[in-house]
Amino acid sequence: MINLTPQDVRLKATAQGKDAAIRQVGELLVANGRIQPGYVESMLARETQANTYLGNGIAIPHGQPAQRDLIVTTGIAVLQVPAGVEWNPGEMVHLVVGIAAKSDEHLQILTNLTHVLDDPAAVRALVETKDAQVICDRLTGQSTATKTLDTEGFDQFVDVTIDAPTGLHARPATVFADLAKSFSAEVRVRYGDQVANGKSLMSLLKLGVEKDGVVRVLARGSDASEALTALQQAVEDGLEEEDESAASPALELPVLELESPAVAGVAASPGLAIAPLHRFRHTRLEFAETAEDAAAEQDRLRDAIALADMDLTELYTTIKERSGKAKAAIFQAHREFLADPELQQDALDRIPPHHSAPWAWQQVIEARAKELESLADPVLSGRAADVRDVGQRVLARLVGGGDAEAGLPDHPVILIADDLAPSDTAGLNPEKIHGFCTAAGGATSHTAIIARSLNIPAVAGTGVEILDLPEGATAILDGDGGQLYPHPTEADLAKARQAQVERAQLRDVEQQTRFQPAITTDGHRIEVVANIGGPAEAAPAINAGAEGVGLLRTEFLFLNRSAPPSEEEQYEALRQMTDALNGLPLIVRTLDIGGDKHVPYLNQPAEDNPFLGIRGLRLCLERTDLFETQLRAILRAAWGSYIRVMFPMVATLEDIRAAKTVLESVRAATDGPPVEVGMMVEVPSAVLMAAEFAQEVDFFSVGTNDLTQYLLAMDRGHPTLAKQADALHPAVLRAIAQTVQGAERSGKWVGVCGGLAGDPQGAAILAGLGVKELSMDIPSIPKVKARLRGASMKQMRRLAQRALTCRTAEEVRAL
């Protein structure tokens, strides 16, 4: 039993704040020979990492494990503050119990404290007493009996050993209780003849569980099994106790913390830029409304359209060579807009008798754009910007001008603009344009995608206030954090320049180690694979460090053409990819058309809400001719290679069973090889019935982009909602956790192929949730693998469980 005497108690103290109170109780420990003075600073530092407020007016400040060598002998000091001191906002402390513990000798004090907490009258008596011995007697007396809780009906249980260095004290008990609260099941903890509520910190502390104490964790409710599994794992992982040995530092992006105010937006393209601001202005294209020779004007328009088509073809080729076919696809879509015969004829018809070609073209383009803007679906209405982009390109050919870099200074700049069209962005020179910030737009816009392909840092969706910023002043743009600092101090600029150096060094390390597997510091492997959109991306994916392909988007074979691809064409494309992968796994997602991907030759009727209509697997089951042709090509390519088949947009058990029936029919008819079958988890019904779906498939792949959209009812590309449609929202993370739990019941694995997998912070949380495979865009592979190698699975599980208890995406990111 620890010795506590009146000289360890200071009565009627006053303190101006928490730090002052900690210093006073620390000084009392120093004066009584318990600690060296340096341990007081350790106590203050601990307070910035963990909340030591127990409740009911009592706090227990203590130091960090790394400074235990500054403890002379285990001891307790008590500061009585009758007037109180604010510990945290809204939390007043009247008894400050400072702890300096070399071992677990102080645990009885903590046990007694928990009983005091349950008795407001006892707390009041200790706060008001004028006799220090009263406090000593209460804190060193025998523990009062704990009321035994009912365990009737708690049929499921696990026995675990608490091996935390000081038993189940405040911090590990907090971790246990917080994790238990994330489940709906009731949780009880039995230790000897005492039973505690597993969701109550105070109840757990009353048990007084010492190091190596064996407790029985019991649960009752719909998710009792999952709760017990998670709690058992958390106990085995140490309940977030610090490892006394130095942990391997994780390769993490240096956080940019600046003093000057920032304009917040959406992180559209990663990187850090320092340069003067420059307002992007399109060259004003002047033209007359009338013209004398209608036939000549019509010829001019035809020539301008042809030249614009050549421009787009060249742009498509350039972007495809630089960044792959998927990134360049927008310019093929622009060619389709331009080739629309109705649009062209409408413009030609508006010229006679006396209108000019530019005027007629502008009228038609604006009318088409306004038609799209009026649509309820935000993705389709967003295509109005693409139509105007195409229109501007033809106008520039008709009247001259329109160069994206026209009027820009010769030195590097950060562009600020209302918005940038894809053509504007593709025409930017990264040597001159070090970054850009737009008032509108989001992280999934075509402009953002192209910015990432050019490695130009970008922030979008900041609001129109940026258009009033003065030009010429040096600013800092943080594309990773989604922040623009328009008025940095000299200290800010120095920090940013240092961060640029550190980030460059980090990128070098990531590149040099990209072929190393993503094995955590405690020996767990997470498979890191690539999302690709065609044969040309397979080899670059492997060169970036991918361990296979987790998502092949087969839509590239069906878009920008007048008829569907043949079986032979599809087979040849798949064969090219399997050759490039040389035995590494390839997950082929069957045709995912619909929503924002429209194919004219399929003659799909217009839908009020295409995202809730015939898309993905629903279309394939309606058009079995297309579906069977694609499956024949996949099965042919699967001979001698590692191909898995995955079905998109599965919402019901009937969907997946029908798809498997078609697949088996084609396999039997062609004598094809057996293949593993998976499904995308993108809609809430797939999450809620994950356990049932897991009995039908070999694996799941969570599409976080669509899952976020459907769970939050927000389009990720919406100019206003883009900031809120965050895949790190707790609702999305809890859905993924539920999916993993459902899959594990049948021994199946879960991958993630949405944007969250390519976010290093998101990847760590996903790994901690039990996701086995992370599939991402090619540029993200080296940095995600480096992040995973620099952390332990134990750390990531803790991070994931903390994320599940958060209430907002901002809270998750703050972790």
N, C-alpha and C positions, 0 to 999 in steps of 0.2 A: 504494500500500500504506500502510495506517495505521501510524503509529509507536507501538510499545509498548515502554516501557523499564522497568527494574527499579523506578524511582521510582513507576510506575503500579501496582505490586503490593505488597500488604501481607500479609506472612507471619505465620503463627501467631496469627491473630485469633480472638477469641471474641465471641459475640453471644448475648444472652438471648432473641432471637426474630427473626422475619423482618423486622419493621420496623426493629429495631436494626441488622441486617445491611445493609439497604438504606441506612440513614442513614450507616453507616460507608463503604460503597463510594461513596456520593454525596459525602461529605466529601472522599474521596480525589480525586474528579473536580474538586471545587472547589479543593482545595489545589494541583492541578497546572494550574489555569487553564483547565480544559475547559468548565466550566459556571458559571453564577451560582447562588448558594445557593437561590433559589426553585425551581430545577429538581428539587431533591431531593423537594419536596412533590409535584411532578408525577409522579415515579417511584413514590411511595407511593400516589398516586391511581390510577395505571395498574394497580397490583397488585390493587386492588379490582375492576377490570373484566376483567382477563385473567390467566390463570395463566402465569407466566414460568418455571416449572420445566421444564427440558428433559428431565431424566431422568439416571440414573446419577450423581446427586450434584452436578449443575450447574444453576444458575439464571442467567437473563439479565435482571435488572430494567432497565427503561428508562422514559422519560417519555412523556407524551401529545403528539401532534402539535401541539396548539394552543399548547404552551409551547416550541416549538423556538427561539423568539426568545431564550430564556434560555441557549441553547448558544453558548458562545464559539467553540469549535472542536471538530470531531468527535474523540472520544476514547474510550478504553476504560480501565477500572480493574478490577483483580482482587483480590478478598478471599479469601484462603486460610483456611478454618476447619477445622482438622484434627479437632476434636471434633464438628463438625457443628452445624447449626441446622435446626430443624424448619420447613420451608417451608409445607407443607400437612400435614394429618393423615397420618402414615405415610410422609412424604417428607422425607428428610434431605439437606441441601445442604452440600457441603464446598468448592465453588468458586463464588463469587458474582462474575459478570462483569457489571459495570455498564456500560451503553452510553449514550453521548450522541452521536447521529448527526444531522448536518445533512443528509446525503445518504446514498448507499449505500456509502460508503467502508469501512464496518465489515463488509461481507458476507463477506469472505474469512475474517475471524475466526470468524464463525458457521459457515462451511463447515468450517473446521478443527475447531471444537468438535464437529461431528457425527461426525467421524472419531474424535475422542477418545472420544466416547460409546460407540462400537462396540468400544472396547478397554479393558476394565476395568483391565488392568494399567497402561495409560497414565494413566488417571484417578488410580489409587492413587499412581503416581509423582509426579504433580503435587500431590496433596494432602500427600504426605510430604516433598517436596523442601524443602531449606533454602536453595536458590539461586533467587532470583527470575528470573534469566536463563533458567533451564530452562523456566519457564512462558512467558516471552516468546518463546523460540525455538519452542516447540511451537505457540503460538497464531498466530505470524506466519510459520511455515514453509510450504512448498509443500504443497498438498492431496495426500493419498495417493490412489492410483488407486481408483476405484470399481469394485467387482466388477460385471461386466455380467450382468444378469439375462436369462433366456431369454425371447424374445418369439415363440417358435414357436406358431403357431395363433392369434395375435392378429390376425385378419384385418380387424376393424373399427377405425377410428381417425379422429380429427379433429386438425387442427393449430390451435393457439390461441396467441395472443400474451399473455404475462404483462405487463400494463401497470400492475401495482401499483407505487407510487412507489419501493419498495425491492426489487422483484423477489419471488421466491418465498421470503420469509423465514418466520419462525416462525408468525405468526398466519395469513397466507393459506394457508400449507402445511397448517396444522391444519384450516382450513375445508375445503380440498380433500380431505384424508385422511378427515375425518369424513363428508363427503358420499359419497366412494367406498365407505366401509364400509357405507353404507345399502343397497348393492346386493350381490347374490350374485356377480356377475361379477368375475373377476380384472381388475385395472387396472394398467397399466404406463405410465410417463411417460418419453419419450426426449428428451434434451437433448444435442445434439451426438452424441458417441459413447458417452454414458453413459445407462443405463436404471435407473429407480427403481421401487420398488413403490408404486403410487399410494395404497395404504392405510396406508403407514408414514410418519409425520412425519419420522423420522430419515433414511429413505431419500430422501425428497423434498428435504430440506435439503442433503444431500450433493451434489445436482446443481449447487448454486450458481447458480441461474437469476437473471439480472439483469433490471432493468427493460427491457421491450420484447423480452425473449428469447422465441423461438418454440419451443414444445415440441409434441411429438406425443403425444397421449393415446390409448392402445390399450386395448381391452377384449376379453375372451373369456368367454362364458357365456350363460345363458338370457336375462338382461336386459341384455346388453351394449349394445344400441342405446339403451335408456332411460338407462343409466349415462352413456354418452357425451354424450347430449343434455343431461342435468342438469349434468354437469361443464363442458361447453362454456358453458352459460348462466351457471354460477357464475363462471367465469373472466371472461366478458364483463361480469358485474355487479361485478367488482372483488374477489371473494373476501373480502368484508367489511372491506376497507380503509376507514378513516374518510375522509369527504369533508372536505377542508380548509375548504370554504365552509359557512356555517351552514345546517343543514337546516331545512326548514319544520317547526315543532312540530306534532305530531299532536294532534288533539282527543281526549284521553283522560281517563277518569274519574280524578280525583285519588285515589291510593291512601291508604287510611286506615291509618296505622301508629301504634298506641297502645301505651303502656307496660303497662297493666294486663292481667291474664290474661283470656282470652276463652273463652266456651263455643261450640264449633264445631258447626255444623249444615249444612243445605243451603240455598243461596240460592234462596228461593221466590218473592220479589217484590222488585224493586229499590227502592232508596231508603235514606235515612239518617234515623233517628229518635232524638231525645233526649227522654226523659220518664221519670217515675217508673214503676216496675213495679207491675202490678196483676194478681192471680191471677183468672183467669176461672173462674167457678163457675156451672154451670147451676142455675137455681132448682129446688129439690127439689119434685117434684110429689107431693103426698100424696093418697091416695085409699083408700077402704075396699074390701075384697075382696068384700064381699057387698052385696046390695040386695034389697028386697022385690018391686018391680014389674019383672019381666023385660021386659015389652013396652015400658015406659017407658025402660028402659035401652037397649034396641035402637034405639028412636027417637033417643035421645040420641047414640048412636054414629053413626047415619046422618047426623044433623045435623052432628056434629063433622067427619065425613069430608068432607061437602059444603063446610063452612066452610074446612077445610084446603085443599081443592082451589081454592077462591077465592083463598086466600092465595098458593098456588103460582102461580096464573095471574097475579096482580098482580106477584109477584116476578119471574116470567119476563118480563113486559112491561117492568118497570123496568130489569132488567139488559140486556135486548135493546136498549132505547133508549140506554142508557148505553154499552154495550160491544159490541153486535152479537149476532147470533143464536147464533153458535157458543159464546160465553161463557155465554149464558143456557140452553143446551140441557139442562144438568143438571137444571133445574127442570121441564122437560118430562118428563124421565125420572122424576123424583120423582112427577109426576102419574100416570105409567104404573104405578109401584109402587102408588100409592094406589088406582088404579082396578081393580086385580087382583080379579076377582069371587071367586076362590077364597079369597083372603086375607080379604076382607070377610065372606064367608059363614062362614068358619071362626070368626072373632071373634064374629059374631052367634050362632052355634050354641053357643058356650061360655057365653053369658049365662044361659039357663034352667038350673035354676029360680031360683037365688038369687045369681048372681054379678053384680058391677057391670060396667058398660061399660068403665071404665078398666082393670080387672083383666083382663078377657077380651082386650082389645086388646093390652095389654102382653104377655100370654102368647104370643099369635100372632106378634107382631112379633119377640120374642126368639127364638122357635123358628125363624122364617124366617132371621133374621140368623145364627144358629148353623149352619144348614144351609149357608149361603154360606161362612161362615168355614172350614168343614170341607173345602171344595174345594181341590184341589192347585194350581189355577191362581191365582197371586197377584192378578191383576187382578180376577178374578171374586170371589175371597174378600174383596177390598177393597170390594166393593159392599155388604158387610154394614153399613158405616158409613152408606151412603145409606138403607138400609132403616130403621135406627134413627133417622136424622134425620127421615124421614117419620113414623115412629111417635111421636116426641117432639112433632111438630107437632100431631097429632091429640089426644094426651094433654093438651097445653096448652089446646086448645079444650074438652076435656071438664072439666078441673079448674081452668083458669085458670093464668096465669104462663107461664114459659118464654121471656120476652123476652130476646133476646141481650144487650141493654144494661141489663137490670134489675140494680140494685145497683152500677152503675159510678159512680165519682166524676164530678163536673162538670168537672174539669180534664183536660187531655190525659194519656194514659197509654200505656204499652207493655204489652199483655196477654201473660201467660204462661199456657199451658194444656197439658193433656195432649194434646188435639187439638181442633180446631174443625170442626164440621160445615159444609157449604156454606151451609145456612140461617143459621147463626150468623154466618158471615163476611159474607154478603150484607146482613145487618141492621146491620152496624157503620157508625158515622158517622165518616168520615175526619177530620172536624174534632176529634173527641174521641179516637178511636183512632189514634194516630200510628204504630203498628206492633204486630206481635204475633210471638210466638215459641212454637212448639209442640214438645212432646217427641217426638211421632210425625209421620208424614206425609213427603211428598217434594215435589220441585219440579214434578211433573206431576199432583199431586192436584187434585181439583176445588176444594178450598179455596184452593190456591195460584193457580189460574187466576182465581178471583174476586177474590182480593187484588190481583192485577196489574190487573184491570179497574177496581178502586177506587183504584188508586195508593196502596195501603197497603203500606209495606215489611214484609217477612215473612221469617222464618227458620224452617225446619222440621227435624225429625229430630234434635234436639239431645240427646235422652235425658231420662230422668225426673229427673235431678238438678236441672233448672231449676225443678221444682215445689217445691223446698226453699228457693228464693231468697227473701230477705225482701222484703215489699211496701213500697212507699213510697219506696224509695231510687232516685235518678235513675240511669238506665242508658243505654247507647248501643247501638242496634241497627243493624247494617250489612247491609241486605238484599242488596246487591251481592256482598259478601264472604262471606255466610252466617255472620256472627259476632254474638254478643251479649256486650257488655261490662257485666257486672252491677255492678262496683265501680270505675268510672272515677275517675282522679285529676282534679284541677282542670286540669292541663295537658292531659289527654285530652279533657276537655269543651271546652276552648278550641280544640283541634285539630278536634274534630268539628263545632263551630259554624262554624269557618272552612271546613271541607269542605262543609258544607251550602250556604254562600254560593257557593263555587266550583262546586258541582254545579248549583245553580240558574242560575248564569251560563252554564254549559256547555249546559244544556237550552235556554236562550233562544237561544244561537247555533245549536244544532242545528235548532230550529224555524224560525228565520229563513232558514236555508240549505237547508231540506229539498227544495226543488225543483231545486237544482243537481245535475247528474249526479255520480256517484261516479267522478271522474277523478283518478287518483293524481298525485302531484307530478311524476312522470316521464312522464305522458301516457297511461297505460293506463286503459281504462274497464271497470268491473265493473257489470253490470246488477243493480239492486236492485229486487225486485218483492215482491208480497204473497201471503201465504197467506190465503184467505178461505173462508167457509163459507156464502155465500148472497148474493143480489142486494143486500141492504141494506148489505153491507160493501164493495162495489165503489167507490162514490164516496168514502167515508172513506179508503180505501186510497190513491186518487190524491191526495186532499187532504193525506195524510201524506207525500207525496213518492214513492210507488211509481211505477215506470216500466212497470207492467203487473201481471198476476197470474201468478205462477209455479206456483200450486197452487190450483185450485178443488176443494174437497171436495164431491162431488156427493151425499154421504150425507144431507145436509140434506133432500133431496127424498124420501127413503125412510124416514126415522126418524119415530117418534111418529105413526103412522097405521095404519089397518087394511088398506090395500091399496096396491099400488105405484102410483106416479104415471104418468099417461098421457104419451104422446109430446108432446101439445100443452102440458101443464103444464110438462114439462121444457124444451121449446123456449122457452116464454114466459119462464121464469126465466133461461135463457141469453141471450135477447134483451135482457132488462133489463140484464144485466151488460155485454154488448158495447156497448150504447148508452152506459152510464156510462163505459166505457173509451175510447170515441170513437177507435177505431183502434189502441189499445195492445194488445199481445199478451195472450191469455188461454189458459192451459194448463188443460184440463179433464181431471181424473183420473176415469176411469170408476169405477163403483161399487166401493167398498172396504168390503164388509161381511164380518163374521166376526171372530174374535179376541175383543175386548172390545165389539164392536158387534153386537148381536143384533136381528134383526127377526122378530117372532113370525109374521107372515103368510107368511114364506118357508118355515115348517115345517122348519127345519134340524134334523137330529137332534143330540142332545147329544153332545159330543165330550170325551174325556178331556183333550185339550190343544188347544183351539181355535186357538191361535197356530201350531200345526203342522198344521192341518186345512184345511177348505174355507173359504178366505177370499180376498178380493181377486179377482184374475183367475180363480182356480180356480172360484170361485162363478159368475162371469159365463159361463165356458165350459160349466158345467153347466146354467145357466139362460139359454140363448141367447134365450129370449123376452124377458127383462128386458134382456139385453145389446143385442140388435138394436134394441129400442125406444129405448134410450138413445142408441145410435149414430145412429139416424135423426134424433133431436132435435138432436144435436151437429152433424151435417152440414148440417141445415137452417139452424142458427144461424151456420154458418161462411160462408154466402154473404154477401159484402160485409163481412166482419169478419176479424180475425186470430185464428183459433182453432187451437190445436194439441191433439192427443189424446195422453193418457198412460195407460199401463196399470200398475196397481199389483201388487205381490207377484209379480213375474216370477222364476221359479226355473230354468226350463229353456228351451232353444231351441225345444222343441216348444210351450211356452206362448206365446211371442211370435209364432211363426209361425201358430199357430191363431188368435190374436187378430187378426192382420193379415188373415188369410183372411176372418174374419167381417166385419171393417171393409170390406174391398174388395168383398165380396158385397153389403153394404148400400149402399155407395157406387154400385155398378153398377146396383143395382135402383132407386135413387132419383135417379140421375144427379146425385149430390152432388159438391161440389168436392173437389179433392185437398187433403189436410191433412198437415202434418208429424206424424210418429208418434214418440213417446218412451216410455220405460219407467222405472219406479222401480227404483233399486238399493237394495234393503233386506235382501237375504239374501246369505250368503257365496258361494253359487254364482254369483250375478250379478257379484260382484267378480272371482272367479277366472277367469271366462270373458268379461270385459268386452270383450276384443278381438273375440271371436266375436259377441257381442251387438251391438257397434257396427256390424257389417256388416248388421244387420237393422233398425236404427232410425236416426232423425235426431238424437236427443239422449238423454242420461241425466239423471235427477234423483235425487240421493242422498237418501234419507230417513234422516237420522242417528238418529232416535229408535229406529226398528225395527232399523236396522243395528247400533246399539250393543247392543240387547237380544239379537239373535241371535249376534253375535260374542262377547259376554261371558257369554252365558247368564244374564242378569240382567234382571229386569223393572224398568224405570225408576221405576215407581210403588211398588215394594215398600218397606215401611216400614224394613226393615233394610238392604237392598241399594242404596237410592236414592243414597247417597253415592258408591258405587263404580261405578255405572252411568253413567260420565261419557263424553260423546261426544268429549272431548279426550284420551281414552286413546290412546296411540300405535298400538294395534292398529286402532282406527277410522280414525285419520289415515293410516296406511299403506294401509288398504283403499281410502280415497278416492284417495290418490295412485296406486294401481294402477289404479283405475277411470279416472282421467284419462289415464294412459299408454295404456290399452287403447283409449280413445275417440280419442285423437289419432292413433293409427295409421291410422284410417279418416277422419280429418278431421272428427270429430264433437265437439260441445261437451258440457260437463258442468255442471249446476246442482246446487244443494243446497237442499232445501226443508224440512229438519228443524230442530230447535231450535238446532243449532250455528250456523246461518246468522245468527240474530238475536243472537248473542253477539258483541260487538265484537272481542274477542280471537280468538274462533273464526273470525269473518269474515275477519280479516287472515290467519290461517293458511290458510284455504280459498282465498283469492285467491292466496296464494303458491304453493299446490299446483297452480294452473292452473284452478280453478273459474271459469267465466265468468258465472254467474248465481247470485245469492243471493236466496232467497225466504223471507220471515219474517212473523211476526205484525205487524200494523199498528203498534203502539206502538214497535217496535224500529227502524223504517225510518230516522227522522231521525238517530239516534245512530250507526247502522252506516254510513250514507252519510258522515257527518262524519268518522268514524274512517278510512275508506278515502281520503277526500280529503286527509287530513293525513299520509299515508304515501306512500312510493314503492313501486313494484312490486319494485324491487331490495331494499328493506328487508323486504318481506313474503315474498319468496322465500327470503331468508336465514333469517327466522324459521321458515318452514315446514320448511326442510331441517334446522334445529336441532331442531324439534319431532319430526321423524321419527326422530331418533337418540335421543330420550328413552326411558326405560324405564317410566315411570308417568305417569298423568294429572297428578299433583302436580308432577312435573318440568316438564311442558309448561306448566302454569299459572305456574310460577315463572319462566319465560322473560320 
